[in-house]
Amino acid sequence: MAQDTTYYDISGVANLRTKCAYYVIKGVDPAAPERTLTQYCTCDDHVQREERMVEREPGKAVSDGISRGYNKNGTVRWEQEFSNGAKVRTTAYWSGGQIKRRDDYVNDSLVSGKCFTEEGSLATYRPFLVQPEFKGGHEAMNKYLRRKLRYPKKALEEDITGTVYVTFSVDKDGTIMNVRILRSVHPLLDAEALRVVSEMEPWSAGTLDDDPIKCRYNLPIVFIQRGGYH
């Protein structure tokens, strides 16, 4: 079946194969032709994870079926089941194959969650996915932005306002990387939004089943006349 392969550099930008940090294969799911199967691979051809999606309306796809993450030896590390975009089940495994967690969902809401030790006894429950966070939380981030953001003088004079959306990666060690504009308002406001985000100290990294992961984060920065940031 037809497949598309795209190579990405270390910044997550599509590039030549010679610049490959990882690559993505996308095509029809052989087990269910109505779905799209996407595999994320290292440049030495190790499949790290795969996800299945189905298009429910033009241009809008949702997770459907089984998504999986793999260990380097090819064994399943975790899997998530979806039904038309809603979570059904999350299961994770220790390296030896023993079950590590089992989360069950009804109408996309968690109804039962259990974590286990390698020996099989119950362990303290922890979320499967933890999003990256500015150290100190959302309020601390707002204080940082109010303190650091400087409304460009020309933008004030010309009454330029609006919400700039900045997108960036939070690396496994919390470092802010690959900062760019997702939705622009004006070059003056865009430049200031990029500056304050780029100067942030490392965040608390996101985790997937307790392991740090690199995450993409979108941050809206609202410029208003009476105070610069809201």
C-alpha positions as CSV (number, residue, x, y, z in Angstrom):
1,M,0.0,0.0,0.0
2,A,1.1,3.6,-0.7
3,Q,3.1,5.2,2.1
4,D,4.7,8.6,2.6
5,T,8.0,9.0,4.4
6,T,9.1,12.3,5.9
7,Y,12.5,12.9,7.5
8,Y,13.0,15.4,10.3
9,D,16.1,17.1,11.7
10,I,16.9,17.6,15.4
11,S,14.7,20.7,15.5
12,G,11.6,18.8,14.3
13,V,11.6,20.4,10.9
14,A,11.2,18.3,7.7
15,N,14.6,18.0,6.0
16,L,16.8,15.7,3.9
17,R,17.5,12.2,4.9
18,T,21.1,13.1,5.5
19,K,19.9,15.5,8.3
20,C,17.6,12.8,9.8
21,A,17.0,12.8,13.6
22,Y,13.9,10.6,13.1
23,Y,11.5,9.8,10.3
24,V,7.7,9.3,10.0
25,I,6.0,6.7,7.8
26,K,2.3,7.4,7.0
27,G,-0.1,5.2,5.1
28,V,-3.2,3.1,5.1
29,D,-3.6,0.8,8.1
30,P,-3.5,-2.7,6.5
31,A,-5.8,-4.1,9.3
32,A,-8.5,-1.3,8.7
33,P,-8.3,0.6,5.4
34,E,-10.5,3.4,6.8
35,R,-7.7,4.3,9.2
36,T,-4.3,5.9,8.8
37,L,-1.3,4.2,10.4
38,T,1.6,6.5,11.3
39,Q,4.9,5.1,12.6
40,Y,7.7,7.2,14.2
41,C,11.1,5.7,13.7
42,T,14.7,6.4,14.6
43,C,17.2,6.8,11.8
44,D,18.5,3.2,12.4
45,D,14.9,2.0,11.6
46,H,13.7,1.3,15.1
47,V,9.9,1.9,15.4
48,Q,9.5,4.0,18.6
49,R,5.7,4.4,18.4
50,E,2.7,4.1,16.1
51,E,-0.7,5.6,16.1
52,R,-3.9,4.9,14.2
53,M,-6.4,7.6,13.2
54,V,-9.6,7.9,11.3
55,E,-11.0,11.0,9.5
56,R,-14.5,11.7,10.8
57,E,-14.9,14.9,8.7
58,P,-12.8,16.5,6.0
59,G,-9.5,17.7,7.5
60,K,-10.2,16.4,11.0
61,A,-8.8,13.1,12.1
62,V,-9.1,11.5,15.6
63,S,-7.3,8.6,17.3
64,D,-9.0,5.2,16.6
65,G,-7.9,1.7,17.4
66,I,-4.6,0.8,19.1
67,S,-1.6,3.2,19.5
68,R,1.6,1.6,20.8
69,G,5.0,2.6,22.1
70,Y,7.9,0.1,21.7
71,N,11.1,-0.7,23.5
72,K,14.4,-0.8,21.6
73,N,14.2,-4.6,21.4
74,G,10.8,-4.4,19.7
75,T,8.6,-5.4,22.6
76,V,5.5,-3.4,23.5
77,R,6.2,-0.8,26.2
78,W,2.6,0.7,26.3
79,E,-0.6,0.7,24.3
80,Q,-3.6,2.8,24.2
81,E,-7.0,2.0,22.7
82,F,-9.3,4.7,21.3
83,S,-12.7,4.7,19.8
84,N,-13.5,7.6,17.6
85,G,-11.2,9.9,19.5
86,A,-12.2,8.8,23.0
87,K,-9.8,6.8,25.3
88,V,-10.9,3.3,26.1
89,R,-7.9,1.7,27.8
90,T,-4.2,2.4,28.6
91,T,-1.9,-0.5,29.4
92,A,1.8,-0.3,30.1
93,Y,4.4,-3.1,30.7
94,W,7.7,-3.5,32.5
95,S,10.7,-4.5,30.4
96,G,10.1,-8.2,31.3
97,G,6.5,-8.1,30.0
98,Q,4.8,-7.8,33.4
99,I,1.9,-5.4,33.5
100,K,2.8,-2.0,34.9
101,R,-0.5,-0.2,34.7
102,R,-4.1,-0.6,33.6
103,D,-6.3,2.4,33.1
104,D,-9.9,2.0,31.9
105,Y,-12.1,4.8,30.5
106,V,-15.8,5.3,29.9
107,N,-16.8,8.2,27.6
108,D,-13.2,9.3,27.6
109,S,-13.1,9.7,31.5
110,L,-11.0,7.6,33.7
111,V,-13.1,5.2,35.8
112,S,-10.4,2.8,37.0
113,G,-6.6,3.1,37.3
114,K,-4.1,0.8,38.8
115,C,-0.3,0.7,38.8
116,F,1.8,-2.4,39.7
117,T,5.4,-3.2,40.8
118,E,7.5,-5.6,38.7
119,E,6.6,-8.2,41.3
120,G,2.9,-7.7,40.6
121,S,1.8,-6.0,43.8
122,L,-0.2,-2.7,43.7
123,A,1.9,0.5,43.6
124,T,1.0,4.1,44.1
125,Y,-1.1,5.4,41.2
126,R,0.4,8.1,38.9
127,P,-0.9,9.6,35.7
128,F,0.2,8.0,32.5
129,L,0.9,11.3,30.8
130,V,2.1,14.4,32.7
131,Q,2.3,17.7,30.6
132,P,5.4,19.9,31.0
133,E,4.9,22.8,33.3
134,F,6.6,26.2,34.1
135,K,8.2,25.7,37.5
136,G,5.8,27.0,40.1
137,G,2.8,26.4,37.9
138,H,0.5,28.6,35.8
139,E,0.4,31.5,38.2
140,A,4.2,31.6,38.5
141,M,4.3,31.7,34.7
142,N,1.8,34.6,34.6
143,K,4.0,36.5,37.1
144,Y,7.1,35.9,35.0
145,L,5.3,37.2,31.8
146,R,4.0,40.3,33.6
147,R,7.4,41.1,34.9
148,K,9.4,40.4,31.8
149,L,7.2,41.4,28.9
150,R,7.7,44.9,27.5
151,Y,5.0,46.3,25.3
152,P,6.8,47.7,22.2
153,K,6.5,51.5,22.3
154,K,5.5,51.7,18.6
155,A,2.8,49.1,19.1
156,L,1.4,51.2,22.0
157,E,1.4,54.3,19.9
158,E,-0.4,52.6,17.1
159,D,-2.8,50.8,19.4
160,I,-1.7,47.3,18.2
161,T,-3.3,44.6,20.4
162,G,-4.1,41.0,20.1
163,T,-3.1,37.4,21.1
164,V,0.2,36.0,19.8
165,Y,0.4,32.2,19.9
166,V,3.9,30.9,20.5
167,T,4.8,27.2,20.0
168,F,7.9,25.6,21.4
169,S,9.3,22.3,22.6
170,V,10.1,21.4,26.2
171,D,13.0,18.9,26.0
172,K,13.5,15.9,28.3
173,D,15.6,18.1,30.7
174,G,13.0,20.9,30.6
175,T,15.0,23.2,28.2
176,I,12.9,25.4,26.0
177,M,13.7,24.7,22.3
178,N,12.5,25.6,18.8
179,V,10.5,28.6,19.7
180,R,8.4,30.0,16.9
181,I,5.2,31.9,16.1
182,L,2.1,29.7,15.6
183,R,-0.3,32.5,15.1
184,S,0.9,36.1,14.4
185,V,-0.6,39.4,15.3
186,H,2.1,42.0,14.3
187,P,5.9,41.7,13.9
188,L,6.5,43.9,16.9
189,L,4.3,41.8,19.2
190,D,5.5,38.6,17.7
191,A,9.2,39.5,18.4
192,E,8.5,40.4,22.0
193,A,6.5,37.2,22.6
194,L,9.4,35.2,21.1
195,R,11.9,37.0,23.3
196,V,10.1,36.4,26.6
197,V,9.5,32.7,25.9
198,S,13.1,32.1,24.7
199,E,14.5,33.6,27.9
200,M,12.5,31.2,30.2
201,E,14.4,29.0,32.6
202,P,14.0,25.3,32.1
203,W,10.5,23.9,32.9
204,S,9.5,20.7,34.7
205,A,9.6,18.2,31.8
206,G,6.6,16.2,30.7
207,T,6.6,12.5,31.4
208,L,5.0,9.4,29.7
209,D,4.7,6.5,32.1
210,D,7.2,8.2,34.4
211,D,9.9,8.7,31.7
212,P,10.8,12.3,30.6
213,I,9.7,13.1,27.1
214,K,10.0,15.9,24.7
215,C,6.7,17.8,24.3
216,R,5.3,20.5,22.1
217,Y,3.6,23.3,23.9
218,N,1.4,26.2,22.6
219,L,1.2,29.4,24.7
220,P,-1.1,32.3,24.0
221,I,0.3,35.7,25.0
222,V,-2.4,38.5,25.1
223,F,-1.2,42.0,24.5
224,I,-3.6,44.7,25.9
225,Q,-3.0,48.4,26.3
226,R,-3.5,48.5,30.1
227,G,-0.6,46.4,31.4
228,G,1.1,44.7,28.5
229,Y,0.2,41.0,29.2
230,H,-3.1,39.4,30.4
